[in-house]
Amino acid sequence: MRVVIQKVSEAKVTVDGKAVSSVGKGLLVLLGIEDADNEEDIEWLTKKIVQLRIFNDENGVMNRSVQEVGGDVIVVSQFTLHANTKKGNRPSYIRASKPDFAIPMYEKFIAETEAVLGKKVGTGIFGAMMDVSLVNDGPVTIIIDSKQKDF
């Protein structure tokens, strides 16, 4: 699993002109799933995201997690995170999982994130053409790949 995490002061997902999720202070998580992913990746990654200390404490130091500051989370599926650009100029998405595998993993990821965070998580709509808007706070953007834990 590969995620791009953005600390936001606000974020919104819109499909066909209708807002399906929105948050104030919190995280926007773009999630890419590949066939090699499993429950262990979900557990490790959700804990890492919820406990990631990227929010300021009382001294202005990034020392608090989204959980500690009472922030919200939106998770949006994004198969393009597994793009391979090695050959040519047209990305290949061969590593990205097909919906029959990716949808259940996406749903498990959301459920686990809600369990670890202790509250409901906003989502996009899997496979839909979505407009994702955000105000990146910082800016802070973190990339994590569960297959490259030292990345």
C-alpha positions in Angstrom: 0.0 0.0 0.0 1.2 3.4 -0.8 -0.2 6.6 0.7 0.2 10.3 0.2 -0.8 12.1 3.4 -1.5 15.7 3.4 -2.0 17.8 6.6 -5.0 20.0 5.8 -6.9 22.9 7.3 -9.8 21.8 5.1 -10.5 19.2 2.4 -13.5 18.2 0.3 -14.3 15.4 -2.1 -17.0 16.2 -4.7 -18.6 13.7 -7.2 -20.9 15.0 -10.0 -21.0 18.4 -8.3 -22.1 17.0 -4.9 -19.9 17.0 -1.8 -19.5 13.5 -0.5 -17.0 14.2 2.2 -15.4 17.2 3.9 -13.2 17.9 6.9 -11.7 20.8 8.7 -8.3 20.3 10.4 -7.0 16.9 9.7 -5.5 14.6 7.1 -6.3 13.8 3.4 -5.0 10.3 2.7 -4.7 9.2 -0.9 -4.5 5.4 -1.0 -3.0 3.2 -3.7 -3.5 -0.6 -3.4 -1.6 -3.4 -5.1 -2.1 -7.1 -5.2 0.7 -7.8 -2.8 -1.0 -5.9 0.0 -2.6 -7.7 2.9 -4.1 -7.1 6.4 -0.7 -6.6 7.9 -0.1 -3.7 5.6 -3.5 -2.2 6.6 -2.8 -2.5 10.3 0.7 -1.1 10.1 -0.2 1.8 7.8 -3.3 2.9 9.7 -1.5 3.0 13.0 1.4 4.9 11.4 -1.0 7.5 9.8 -3.1 8.1 13.0 0.0 8.4 15.2 2.1 10.4 12.8 3.2 13.5 14.7 2.8 16.3 12.2 0.5 18.7 14.1 2.0 21.5 16.2 2.1 21.4 19.9 1.8 24.4 22.2 5.4 25.4 21.3 4.8 25.3 17.6 6.7 22.1 17.1 5.2 19.2 15.0 4.7 16.9 18.0 1.0 15.9 17.9 -0.9 13.3 15.9 -4.3 13.8 14.2 -5.8 11.8 17.0 -4.3 14.0 19.7 -5.5 17.2 18.1 -9.0 15.8 17.4 -8.6 16.1 13.7 -10.5 14.3 11.0 -9.4 12.1 8.1 -10.6 11.6 4.5 -9.4 8.5 2.6 -9.5 8.6 -1.2 -8.6 5.6 -3.4 -6.0 6.6 -6.0 -4.7 3.8 -8.2 -2.3 6.2 -10.0 0.0 6.1 -6.9 1.3 2.8 -8.3 2.2 4.3 -11.7 5.3 3.0 -13.3 7.0 5.7 -15.4 10.2 3.7 -16.2 9.5 3.3 -19.9 8.2 6.0 -22.2 5.9 8.8 -21.3 2.7 7.0 -20.7 2.5 5.6 -17.1 1.7 1.9 -16.6 -0.7 1.0 -13.8 0.0 -2.7 -14.0 0.9 -2.8 -10.2 -2.4 -1.2 -9.2 -5.0 -3.7 -8.0 -8.2 -4.4 -10.0 -11.5 -3.4 -8.2 -12.3 -7.0 -7.2 -9.3 -7.0 -4.9 -8.9 -3.2 -4.3 -12.5 -2.5 -3.1 -12.5 -4.9 -0.2 -9.0 -3.7 0.8 -10.1 -0.1 0.6 -13.1 -0.8 2.8 -10.9 -2.7 5.3 -8.5 0.2 5.4 -11.3 2.6 6.1 -12.7 0.4 8.9 -9.3 0.0 10.5 -8.6 3.7 10.3 -11.9 4.4 12.0 -11.1 1.8 14.7 -7.6 3.3 15.4 -8.7 6.9 15.1 -11.9 6.3 17.2 -14.2 8.2 14.9 -15.8 8.1 11.4 -13.6 8.7 8.4 -14.6 10.5 5.3 -14.2 8.8 2.0 -14.4 9.4 -1.7 -16.3 7.0 -4.0 -14.2 4.1 -5.2 -13.8 4.3 -9.0 -15.7 7.5 -9.4 -14.3 10.6 -11.1 -13.7 12.8 -8.1 -12.8 16.4 -7.5 -10.5 16.6 -4.5 -9.9 20.0 -3.1 -7.7 20.9 -0.1 -5.8 23.6 1.7 -2.5 22.0 2.6 -1.5 23.2 6.1 2.2 23.8 6.3 2.5 22.6 3.6 3.0 19.1 5.0 3.0 16.1 2.6 4.3 12.7 3.6 4.6 9.6 1.4 4.6 6.1 3.0 4.8 2.8 1.3 4.1 -0.3 3.4 6.5 -2.3 1.3 9.3 0.2 1.9 9.0 0.9 5.6 12.3 2.9 5.6 11.2 5.2 2.8 
